Amino acid sequence: MSPTDPAPAMTAPDSSAPSAHPAPSRLPLGTLVAGCLAVCLAQIALAVPATLNGLFQEDLHPIGSQLTWISDAFLLPVTVLELTFGVLGDLFGRKRLLVGGSVLVVVGEAVSAMSDGVHLLWVGQVVSGLGAAALFPTSLAMIAAGTHSHRDRARGITVWAAALSTGGFVAPVIGGVTGSHDSWRAAFVVVVVIAVASTVVGLLGAEDSRAPEGRSLDLGGQLTVGIGLFALLYAVIQGPTDGWGSTPVVVAFVVAAVFVVLFVVAERRARSPLLRLELFANRAFAVASVVAVVGMFGFLGTAYATSIRLGPVQHQSPLRTSVAFLLLNGLTLVLAPLTSRLLERVSGRWILTVGLALMAAGDFLAATLPVADRALTSLVLPLGLVGVGFAFTVSSITATAVNTVPLHYAGMASASTSLLRDFGFTLGPAVIGAVALSRAGSLFSSDLHHSALSPQVKAAAAEVAAEGGPLAVNSLPAASPPGGAAPLALEALGHGYALGFAICGAAALVSCLLALIALRRTDSPRHTGTAAPTVPETAASA
């Protein structure tokens, strides 16, 4: 859900530039501004809903897994289509995709702002996700193609990365300020305004570029991975609501397994595959890829658990929730100069190990916080550790993976790692939401059965829980008959999302140990910072 790294076409001047005209010595200012505004917009659109989950719960009354689908409705198209949009830009022109992506965000955010129910909100987020999937790779490719020296390209990518990190910093502020007035729709309206500005700037200021040589669409890989990923997410998200043994969930798992196999077959036959499977014959790259998926799953899972804990569970305001997300996302921007210098002087493997260790420590601390503790100061240390750890981790994952393969595979390894990292991002909310709700539902049912509440209150609360789960009971007014069970629901949800934090911590710890042990022989004599461009990134929370 998430920004992409420089791909092969971004490591050399645009091959399609007409030879009759000398290449400009500097990146056109209009292209730089358009690309930076576009990626900032994509990151803002991705991150804004994170601070609004509490208001979604209060206003739209989502039941069961519907709240989780708001997050993954945006993340799914970004994960599945990001690399395909990169190819489309190379083939048909990047300016078209930059402007078209911004237009899709305008439409999607407008639909979200006008939503009167959770289903229409899903539609809006899917459309916005499609736009972001076009903007992330296209904005970076336009800036890289517009430069004609390693130094200028490095500067352009640095400015692009700063714009992306700024989006991750600004998004919680937008959500917090607008949401503090109980107007989650206003947050989407603000994003619409930014998207309109991005559309105009891209249309008037950006210079077109393309690089069609050697590029082609991998339709078989795209279809199989799209269906397989959607089926897997459906099964994971709906499992707690429908039952893990229910027919739709079992069928979804089977479909996911079948299409993963078909994806492997399609990639082996494709002339220009979406994911280069031969890279995984390199054991070190395979390990680095696992670290990318599991580690980023842990971060987005943490962000999602934090969002639900502060919003629908504790009913804290979006403005207070935004402070937590500034700790998670904003530190990446603050620490960007430090991580850049470290990557020039220290092996990416060590930075990755330290970052994942910090993330694990923060998650385990967050898991110990009682659900009744509403003080933001209690979150500063755990979320601060996760934020610092993420800043180190996300900037070193690609560098570490790239340094495990021969230099001529650097761009391919970067693009493949981007796809896998985004897959980890998408899994985070799905898995943590499923585990936490399953645990909370089980505890609430047991506690309700053994409580001293009257049979009438128990029956009423059980009926609400059967429809909307513990989150629905937790949102009931105390004066209503089933409202007497709300404290039980709050406690159950606290345990459920504490388990979610613990799982994220375990994922980060496993990734840390893999990076430390399995990658110990992969350090390259060439410095991480010079192997390939590395991008300080931020990911939005869902």
C-alpha positions, 0 to 999 in steps of 0.5 A: 500500500505503498510506494514503489522502488526504482524499477529497471526503466528508472535506472537509465535515461528514457530510451524513447527520448528522440535523438534529434533533440539534446537531453536537457541537463536538469529535470524540468521543474513542472515534472518534479512538482507534478510527480511530488504532488501526485505521490503526496496525494496518493499517500494522503489518500491511503493514510487518511481513513486510519484516523477515522475508523472510530467515526466510521463505527459510530456513523455507518455502524459497520458489522463484523469484518466490514470495518476491516474491508474499508482499509483493504478496499484501498490497499488491494488494488495498490498491491495487485496493480502497482507494477502493472501501472508501471508497465502501462506508463512505459507503454502508453505514456506516463503523463496520461497515467499521472493525470488519470490516477489523480482523476480516479482519486478525485472520483473515489474520494468524492464517492467516499465523502458522499457515502451513506453506508459502508458499501458505498465507502468501499466503492470509493476506496477501491476507486481511490486505490486504483488511482494511487496504484497508478500514481506511486510508480508513475510519479517516480518513473517520470522523475527518474526518466527526466534526469540524465545523470546519476547525481540529478537522479539521486536528487530527484528521487530524494525530493520524491521520497520527501514528498511521499513522507510528507503525505504520510505526515500530513494525512493524520493531521487532515483526518484529526482536524476534520474528524475532531468536528465529527465530519469524516466526510470533510477529510475526503473533501480535503483530499478531493481538493488536493487531487484536483490540484494534482490533476491540473498541475500534472496536465499543465506542468508534467512532460510526458515520457515512456520507455516501451522497449522490452516492456509488455503486459503480463495479463496471465500473471495479473489475473491470477495474482489478482484473483488469488490475492482477493480470495485469500484476503476474503477468506482471512477477513470473513473467517471470524464473521462467517466461521472458518469452516463455512462454505464461502471461506473454505472455497475462498481458501481453495481458490486462493491456493489454485490461483497461486499455483496458476500464477507460478505457471503463468510467470514461468511462461511469461515473456515479461513476468510480473514477478521474476521467479528466478530470483528466488533461486537465490536463497539470500534474496528469498530470505530477504523477501520473506523478511519484507512480507512478514516485517511489513505485515507487522507494521501495518498490523500495528497501525490497524490495531492502533487505529481500532484501539483508539477509535471504535474501542476507546472512542477517542477523538480523531485528533487524538488518534492522529497523534499516534499516527504521527508517531508511526508515520511522521518519524520516517520523514524526520529520520530520513537524513539519518537513515540515508547516511547510515545506508551509505556507511553500514550494511543494510542488513544491520539497519534492517535488523535493528529496525525490526528489533525496535518494532518488535519491542514497541509492539510487545510493550503496546500489548501490555497496555490495559484497554482502560488506559486512554492516556496518549502518553502511554503510547509514546514509547511503544509507538515511538519505537515502532515508528523509529524501527519502521523508518530504519526498516522500510529504507533498508529492505530494498537495499538489503534485497538488492545486495543479495543479487548480481548488479544487473538484476538490481532493478528487477529485485527492487520491483519484486521486493516492492510487490512483496512488501505491498503484499505484506502491507495488505495482509496486516489489517486483514490478519490482525483484524481477523485474529483480534475479532475472533479472540474478542468474540470468543472472550465476550461470549464466555464472559457474558455467559458467566456474568451476573447480568440479568437474563434479559440483558444477556439475551439482548447483548448476545443478539447485538453481538451475533449481528455486529460482534463485540464492537457493536456491543461496545458502542451501545449507550449505557442506558439501553438494556444491552448496554450493560454488557458494554464493559465486558465487550470493552475488556474482550476487545482489549484482549483481542487487540493486545493479541494483535499487537503481540502477533505483530511483535512476533512477526517483527521479531521473526523477521529480525532473527531471519535478517540477522542469521540467514542474511549473515553471509550476504554482505556485499563489498559494495556499500548498500547506498551505492548498489541501487537507489534507496528510497526513504518511504512511509506507509500509511496505516489502515 
